[in-house]
Amino acid sequence: MIEKLYLEDLCKGDHWVSPSQTITREHVIRFAELTGDHDPLHVDEEFASKSAFRQPIAHGLLGLSIMAGLSSKHPMVHTIAFTELDDWQFKHPIFFGDTVHVETEIVAIQPYGRRAGKVTWFRQLVNQSGQVVQQGSLDTIVAARQPRKSKRTDRTTTKIQESV
């Protein structure tokens, strides 16, 4: 079993590469059924053959979803919440049969309350040819193993010391 990482285990510049997954026609059809997005560019081979791509392509949001799934265990962290997706770019189409993986790097870590931190990740979805098909940054809130000490002065202790 893979042990989940806490905020204290993470450092700016840490880098991971996920396992790969091959995108199939079945994935695209199932995604279309799930979302209701039956755009013929994705599901109609005859229509797609007349497009600029000359073949069907996967939904962009399917690629984003695959990225989320592949990166959920590489690294596996104690994530409290996914809070922001920033500047996500759909750079190239994903075709049926493409095999993709995710490359992840931590670009920033900031305190977030006493029991967590905000981690900014830069992720790239890369195909079998090494071509980046999607990329962008996202923020998550990650649990800390130990709460940070409060910077506030304990007023009760201060008053007791002043009266002595």
N, C-alpha and C positions, 0 to 999 in steps of 0.2 A: 504494500500500500504506500502511495506517495504521501509524504507528510506535508501538510499545508504550511505555508510561510506566513509569518506575521510581519508587521511593519518594520520591526527591528532587524529582520533578516534581509531586507531590501536595501539596495544602494543605487544612487544615480549611476547610470552607465551599465547596469546589469543587463545582460542580453540572453535571450532564449530563442530556440528554433523548435517549432512544433513538428510532430509527425505530419505526413502528407495525406491528402484525401483526393481521390479522383471524382470529378463532377460528372454525373451521368445524366442522360435524358430523363431517367426515372426521378432523379432528384428535382429536376426542373419542373416536371409534370406535377409532382407531389407538392412543390412549393406553390405552383399556380393554383392547385386545388385548395391549399391551406389559406392563401391570401386572397383568392379571387382574381388575381392578375393573370388573365389569359391572353395577354398581348400576343398576337401571332408571331412577332419577332422571336418569341421564346418557345412557342408550342406548335407552330405550323411550319413544317419543313419546306413546303412549296413556297409559301409566302417569304420565309426567311432566305430562301435561295435567290430571291430577286432583290434582296437588300444589299447594302454596302458591305455587309459581312459575308454574304453568300452562303450562310448557314445559320441555324438557330444559335442564340447565345443565352447564357444563364441570366436570370434577373440580377441586377446589381445588388439588390438587397439580399439575395440568396448568398452572394459572395460575402457580404458583410456578416450574415448569420453564420456561415461556415467559419469565417475568421473568429467570431465569438466562441464557437464551439471548440475549434482547434486550440485556441489560446487559453481556454478555461483550465487546462491542466498543465500548461507550459508557460509560465509557472502556475502552480496551484497555490492560491493565497486565501487568507481569511477575508474575503471581500464582504463588506457590509452593504455597499450600494454602488451601482454604476450611475454616475452623475452627469457626464457630459461627453458628447462626441463633437470633435472640433476639426474643421477643415478636412473632412473625409473626401478623398478624390477617387473617382472611378476612372482610372487611367487607360485601361485596355479591356476589351471584352473577355469573358470567360466562355470558352467553347465546350461543348460536350466532349468528354475524354480528357480535358485538361486536369492535371494533377497539381494541386496547390498546397502550400504550407504557409505558416505565419512566422515572421521574424519580429520579435518584440524587444524593445529597449525602454528602460526607465529613463525619462528625461527630467523628472522633478519629483521631489517628495517634500510635502509641507505638513506641519502639524494641523490637526483638525480635532479640536477639543482635547480632552485628556486621555481618551481611550482609543484614538485612531489617528490616521493621517490620510491626506489626499495624495494619491500617486498619479502622476501623468505618464501615460504610456504612449510610445510611438510604435504603431504596428503597420506592417506591410504584408499584403497577401501576394505571394510570389508563385508564378506558374513553373512548370517543369523546364522551361527554357531560361529561367532566371529573370524573367520579365515581371516587374511589379505591376500587378493588375489593379490593385486598390491600396490606398494608404491613408493614414491620418493619425490624429492623436485622440486619446480618450482619457477621462479621469474616473478613478474609482476611489471609494473610501475603504481603507484597509484597517482591520483591527490591530491594535497594539497588544503585545503580550502582557505588558505591565502598564498601568496608567502612569502618565507623566506627573511629576510633583507639581502641585499648584504653585504659582508665583505670588499668590496673594498672601499677605501677612495675616496670620491668625489673630484676630482682634482680641479674643478672650485671653490668649497667652500674653499678648502685649499689655493688656490692662492689669493682669495679675502681677506681671513683672514691675510695672510702674508703681503699684501700690506697696510693694515690698521695700 
